[in-house]
């Protein structure tokens, strides 16, 4: 049986879809020395014992871009000289040690090359004196600098996030880049060419980083370091989990990890013993994986290398992702709207085994009507209101259990209701999560941690409570 093209997107009929080639920046001429540089970098990344990261990741990114609108970036052409750009609540920049722009949260990084050059010059000047710049705090802004190998990450924020919280976000951005290229791959690239333009390897992946940071603005995943689960009846979740375990165990070779996601939220996961013995699957790795593949992959199947930085920053798995039941949804055939299957394999030739696992799982879920129930849960809003706990005047809360079953300890989880009035507007959501970040920084202060914090704000009263036998919860009753 022929091996599928590495990192290619395939339709359900198994026919490979030709990935779109990465195009150079409009107006940029390819000089002869740049071509030679590209060939040398490719050789460096293909050194013995190392995957051809450039070839596989570039194909993966372009294939995903061809099959999913989630990879279409918006706002990249924002005018960086306009007052609106300067008035953004937060900016995130990624650049190389040579000052080459790699990523900007808002605006085109090429237009910010001079600004990023100043940032790198400032860092280099401080380092020349034997020191390291970590943060600059002013009356209304906080600047955080994070050096990770050959990459410099900078956050400029007007939110109420502490420097430690901003640094944690920068760590997630760095790890999302590692999930595409691996730490060793990036190190070898810059060891070969210090001035290499890493955007050539990340072309199309900017939208993934945008989505990661957008979720951090109005979600507790990064703040609590936990996975957000899709609310489901317990019997349905147990049934779906059993079907997933059986389908994964029947595949040859069996995937190291199998999980179902809907709308970026975890439905269930199953790990093989080899992965469990190799180390923990951290919630941060799961979050990066869901951000990359769990929010929808279109109507095709994706086969791409992916690194789990906390598990092994220098290695990678092959990830298979496919939507379940999408081809029958319009006909009312029991499709699971927005339900995505993600499988991780250590075998480069494991695509057909993964595709067979998907077919077996889909048949089992459809036969029992579980796929339709999952689809209904997603279409119905996939959440609950703040009134569900039964506390009067409760407006919103975040809850992360700190003790529980072994599965929960291996994979931290949290729950929260949907944002309703008075937090339906983007401005009010930002205000609420500014308060959450403030409470979190107070109770987890490295100098004076607290177990209980009662805070009276302008429009609500908030309580933060850390109880090791029950969990950690924060809420905002009126």
C-alpha positions in Angstrom: 0.0 0.0 0.0 1.4 3.4 -1.0 2.3 5.8 1.7 0.2 9.0 1.7 1.9 12.3 0.9 3.4 13.6 4.2 1.5 16.5 5.6 -1.2 16.5 2.9 -4.9 17.0 3.3 -7.0 14.3 1.9 -10.7 14.1 1.0 -12.9 11.4 2.5 -12.5 9.3 -0.7 -8.8 9.1 0.0 -7.7 11.2 -3.0 -4.8 13.5 -2.0 -5.5 17.2 -2.4 -2.5 19.1 -3.9 -1.3 21.6 -1.3 -1.0 25.2 -2.4 2.6 26.4 -2.7 3.8 29.1 -0.3 4.2 32.3 -2.3 6.9 34.9 -1.6 5.9 38.3 -0.2 4.5 40.4 -3.1 7.1 42.6 -4.6 10.0 40.6 -3.0 12.5 39.3 -5.6 14.2 36.0 -5.0 17.9 36.7 -5.3 20.4 33.9 -6.1 22.0 34.1 -2.7 18.6 33.7 -1.0 18.0 30.5 -3.0 21.3 29.1 -1.9 20.5 30.1 1.7 17.2 28.3 1.4 18.9 25.1 0.2 21.5 25.3 3.0 18.8 25.7 5.7 16.9 22.8 4.2 20.0 20.7 4.5 20.5 21.7 8.1 16.9 20.8 9.0 17.3 17.4 7.3 20.5 16.5 9.2 20.8 12.8 10.4 18.3 11.9 13.0 16.1 14.9 12.4 12.9 15.2 10.4 12.7 17.4 7.3 10.7 19.9 9.3 10.6 22.6 6.6 9.2 20.3 3.9 6.6 18.6 6.1 5.5 21.7 8.1 5.2 23.9 5.0 3.1 21.3 3.3 1.0 20.9 6.5 0.3 24.6 6.9 -0.6 25.1 3.2 -2.8 21.9 3.2 -4.7 23.1 6.3 -5.0 26.5 4.8 -6.7 24.9 1.8 -9.2 22.9 3.8 -10.1 25.3 6.7 -11.2 28.9 6.8 -9.8 29.0 10.4 -6.4 29.5 8.8 -7.5 32.7 7.0 -5.9 35.6 8.9 -7.8 38.8 9.3 -6.5 42.2 10.3 -2.9 41.5 9.2 -3.0 44.6 7.0 -4.0 46.9 9.8 -2.2 50.3 9.5 0.5 50.3 12.2 0.7 54.1 12.1 -3.0 54.6 12.9 -4.3 55.5 16.4 -6.5 52.4 16.4 -3.4 50.2 16.2 -1.6 52.1 19.0 -4.8 51.9 21.1 -5.0 48.1 21.1 -5.2 46.5 24.5 -2.3 44.2 23.9 0.4 43.6 21.3 2.5 40.5 21.0 5.7 40.4 18.9 8.0 37.6 18.0 11.4 38.2 16.4 14.7 36.5 15.9 18.0 37.4 17.6 19.0 39.2 14.4 16.0 41.5 14.7 14.1 39.8 11.9 10.3 40.1 12.4 8.5 36.7 12.7 5.0 37.5 14.1 2.8 40.4 15.2 -0.6 40.0 16.8 -1.9 43.1 15.1 -0.7 44.6 11.8 1.8 43.3 9.3 5.1 42.3 10.9 7.0 43.6 7.8 5.8 47.1 8.6 7.0 46.7 12.1 10.5 45.7 11.2 12.0 49.0 12.6 10.1 48.7 15.8 11.2 45.1 16.4 14.8 46.2 15.6 14.6 48.7 18.4 13.3 46.0 20.8 16.2 43.7 19.9 18.7 46.6 20.3 17.4 47.3 23.8 17.6 43.7 24.8 21.2 43.4 23.4 22.3 46.6 25.1 21.1 45.3 28.5 22.7 41.9 27.9 26.0 43.5 27.0 26.2 44.7 30.6 25.7 41.1 31.9 22.0 41.7 32.8 18.7 40.6 31.3 15.6 42.7 30.8 12.4 41.0 31.9 9.8 43.7 32.2 9.1 47.4 32.0 6.1 48.7 34.0 4.7 52.2 33.5 1.5 53.8 34.7 -0.7 52.3 32.0 1.4 49.7 30.2 3.4 46.6 31.0 6.1 45.4 28.6 7.4 41.8 29.1 10.4 40.3 27.4 11.0 36.6 27.1 14.1 35.2 25.4 13.6 31.6 24.3 16.7 30.3 22.4 17.1 32.2 19.2 13.6 33.8 19.5 12.6 37.0 21.4 9.0 37.4 22.4 7.6 40.7 23.6 4.2 41.6 25.1 2.9 45.2 25.4 -0.2 45.2 27.5 -2.7 47.7 28.8 -4.7 45.0 30.6 -4.6 44.2 34.3 -2.5 41.1 33.7 0.6 40.8 35.8 4.0 40.4 34.3 4.0 36.7 35.3 0.7 36.1 33.5 1.9 37.9 30.3 5.0 35.8 30.5 2.9 32.7 30.6 1.1 33.8 27.5 4.4 34.4 25.7 5.4 30.9 26.7 2.3 29.5 25.1 3.0 31.4 21.9 6.6 30.0 21.9 5.3 26.5 22.5 2.7 26.9 19.7 5.6 27.7 17.3 7.5 24.7 18.7 4.4 22.5 18.0 5.0 23.3 14.3 8.8 23.3 14.0 10.3 21.6 17.1 13.0 23.2 19.3 15.8 21.3 17.6 14.5 22.4 14.1 14.5 26.1 15.0 17.9 25.9 16.7 19.5 24.2 13.7 18.0 26.8 11.3 19.5 29.7 13.2 22.8 28.0 13.8 23.1 27.7 10.1 21.8 31.1 9.2 21.5 33.7 12.0 19.5 36.1 9.8 17.1 33.4 8.4 13.5 34.6 7.9 11.5 32.1 10.0 8.2 33.3 8.4 9.1 31.0 5.4 8.5 28.0 7.6 5.5 29.5 9.4 3.6 30.8 6.4 -0.1 30.4 7.0 0.3 29.6 10.7 -0.2 33.2 11.9 -3.9 32.6 12.2 -3.2 29.8 14.7 -1.2 32.2 16.9 -4.0 34.8 16.5 -6.6 32.2 17.7 -4.4 31.2 20.7 -4.2 34.8 21.9 -7.8 35.6 21.1 -8.9 32.7 23.3 -6.7 34.0 26.1 -8.6 37.3 26.2 -12.0 35.8 27.2 -11.3 32.2 28.3 -9.8 30.7 31.4 -7.7 28.0 29.6 -4.4 29.8 29.7 -5.1 31.5 33.0 -5.9 28.2 34.9 -3.7 25.9 32.8 -6.5 23.5 32.2 -8.6 22.1 29.4 -12.2 23.2 28.9 -14.6 20.4 28.4 -17.8 20.2 26.4 -20.7 19.8 28.8 -22.4 16.5 28.2 -24.6 14.0 30.1 -22.3 11.6 32.0 -23.8 8.5 30.3 -23.2 9.9 26.8 -19.6 10.9 27.6 -18.9 7.4 29.0 -20.4 5.7 26.0 -18.5 7.9 23.6 -15.3 7.3 25.6 -15.7 3.6 25.4 -16.3 3.7 21.6 -13.2 5.8 21.2 -11.0 3.4 23.2 -12.2 0.4 21.3 -11.7 2.0 17.9 -8.2 3.2 18.9 -7.2 -0.2 20.3 -8.3 -1.9 17.1 -6.1 0.2 14.9 -2.8 -1.3 13.8 -0.6 0.5 14.6 -2.6 1.9 17.5 -2.5 5.7 18.0 -0.6 7.0 21.0 -3.4 9.4 21.8 -7.0 9.7 20.5 -9.3 12.5 21.4 -12.6 14.0 20.3 -13.1 17.8 20.4 -16.0 20.1 19.5 -15.6 23.8 19.0 -12.1 23.7 20.6 -13.5 22.0 23.7 -12.5 18.5 24.8 -15.1 15.7 24.6 -13.0 12.8 25.7 -9.5 11.4 25.3 -7.8 8.0 25.3 -4.1 7.3 25.8 -2.1 4.2 25.0 0.1 2.7 27.7 3.3 3.8 25.8 2.4 7.4 26.0 1.3 7.1 29.6 4.7 5.6 30.5 6.6 8.1 28.5 5.4 11.0 30.6 2.3 13.2 31.3 0.2 14.7 28.7 0.1 18.3 30.0 -2.9 20.4 29.7 -0.8 23.0 27.8 0.1 20.4 25.2 -3.5 19.5 24.8 -4.5 23.1 24.5 -2.0 23.7 21.7 -3.2 20.6 19.9 -6.8 21.7 20.1 -6.0 25.2 19.1 -4.1 23.8 16.0 -6.6 21.1 14.9 -9.6 21.0 17.2 -11.6 23.9 16.0 -12.5 22.4 12.6 -10.5 21.0 9.7 -13.1 21.4 6.9 -14.4 18.5 5.0 -11.1 16.6 4.5 -8.6 14.7 6.5 -5.3 16.2 7.7 -2.1 14.3 8.3 0.7 16.5 9.7 3.7 16.3 12.0 3.1 18.0 15.3 5.3 18.5 18.4 4.1 18.4 22.0 6.6 20.8 23.6 6.0 19.8 27.2 6.2 16.1 26.4 9.2 16.3 24.1 10.2 19.7 22.5 12.7 18.0 20.1 10.4 15.2 18.8 7.1 15.0 17.1 4.1 12.8 16.4 2.1 12.5 13.2 -1.3 14.0 13.8 -4.5 12.9 12.0 -7.5 15.1 12.2 -10.9 14.7 10.5 -14.5 16.0 11.1 -17.0 13.2 11.9 -20.2 13.0 9.9 -19.7 16.2 7.9 -20.5 14.6 4.6 -24.0 13.6 5.7 -24.9 16.6 7.8 -26.8 18.4 5.1 -28.9 15.3 4.4 -29.8 14.8 8.0 -27.9 11.6 8.2 -26.8 11.9 11.8 -23.8 14.1 11.3 -21.8 15.4 14.3 -21.7 19.1 13.5 -18.3 20.5 14.7 -17.0 17.2 16.1 -13.4 16.6 15.3 -11.3 13.4 15.8 -7.6 13.8 16.5 -5.2 10.9 16.6 -1.5 11.0 17.3 0.8 8.3 15.9 4.5 7.6 16.1 4.4 5.9 12.6 5.0 8.0 9.5 3.0 5.4 7.5 0.1 5.4 10.0 -2.3 7.4 7.9 -4.4 4.5 6.7 -4.6 3.0 10.2 -5.8 6.4 11.5 -8.3 6.7 8.7 -9.6 3.2 9.4 -10.0 4.1 13.1 -12.0 7.2 12.1 -14.3 5.1 10.0 -14.9 2.5 12.7 -15.5 5.2 15.4 -17.9 7.1 13.1 -19.9 3.9 12.3 -20.2 3.0 16.0 -21.3 6.5 17.0 -23.8 6.8 14.2 -25.3 3.3 14.9 -26.1 4.2 18.5 -27.2 7.7 17.7 -24.4 9.2 19.8 -23.0 11.2 16.9 -26.4 12.9 16.5 -26.4 13.7 20.2 -22.9 15.2 20.1 -24.0 17.3 17.1 -27.1 18.5 19.0 -25.0 19.4 22.0 -22.7 21.5 19.8 -25.5 23.2 17.9 -27.4 23.9 21.1 -24.7 26.2 22.3 -22.6 23.5 24.1 -22.8 25.3 27.4 -24.9 26.3 30.4 -25.9 29.5 32.2 -24.5 30.9 35.4 -27.8 30.1 37.2 -27.2 26.3 37.0 -25.3 26.0 40.3 -28.3 27.6 42.1 -26.5 30.5 43.7 -28.6 33.6 43.7 -27.3 36.6 41.7 -24.3 34.6 40.4 -23.2 36.1 37.1 -20.2 34.0 36.1 -17.5 31.8 37.6 -14.4 29.7 36.8 -13.9 26.4 38.6 -10.9 24.1 38.4 -10.9 21.0 40.6 -7.5 20.4 42.2 -8.3 16.9 43.4 -10.3 14.1 41.7 -10.0 10.9 39.7 -6.6 9.9 38.3 -7.7 11.0 34.8 -8.5 14.5 36.0 -5.1 14.7 37.8 -3.3 13.6 34.6 -5.2 16.2 32.6 -6.4 19.3 34.6 -9.8 20.5 33.5 -12.0 23.5 34.3 -15.6 24.5 33.7 -17.4 27.9 33.4 -20.8 29.0 32.2 -21.4 30.9 29.0 -21.0 34.6 29.1 -24.4 36.3 29.4 -25.7 39.7 30.3 -24.1 41.9 31.5 -21.0 40.3 29.9 -22.4 39.9 26.3 -20.3 42.7 24.8 -16.6 42.4 24.0 -15.8 45.4 26.3 -17.6 43.9 29.3 -15.9 40.5 28.7 -12.5 42.1 28.7 -13.4 44.0 31.9 -14.5 40.7 33.6 -11.4 38.8 32.6 -9.2 41.8 33.7 -10.8 41.2 37.1 -10.1 37.5 36.9 -6.5 38.1 36.1 -6.2 40.5 39.0 -7.7 38.0 41.4 -5.5 35.2 40.1 -2.4 37.2 40.5 -3.3 38.1 44.1 -4.1 34.6 45.3 -1.1 33.1 43.5 1.4 35.8 44.4 4.9 34.4 44.9 5.4 36.8 47.8 2.2 36.5 49.7 -0.2 33.8 48.3 -3.8 33.8 49.6 -6.4 31.2 50.0 -9.4 33.5 50.1 -9.8 36.9 48.5 -13.0 39.1 48.7 -12.9 42.0 46.2 -15.5 44.7 45.7 -15.3 46.2 42.2 -17.3 49.0 40.6 -20.1 46.8 39.2 -19.8 43.5 41.0 -18.4 41.7 44.0 -15.9 38.9 43.5 -14.5 36.0 45.5 -11.4 34.0 44.8 -11.1 30.8 46.8 -8.3 28.2 46.7 -9.2 25.1 48.7 -6.9 22.1 48.1 -9.5 19.5 48.9 -12.3 21.0 46.9 -10.7 23.1 44.1 -10.1 26.6 43.0 -13.0 28.8 42.0 -13.5 32.4 41.2 -16.8 34.0 40.6 -18.5 37.4 40.1 -21.9 37.6 41.8 -23.8 40.9 41.4 
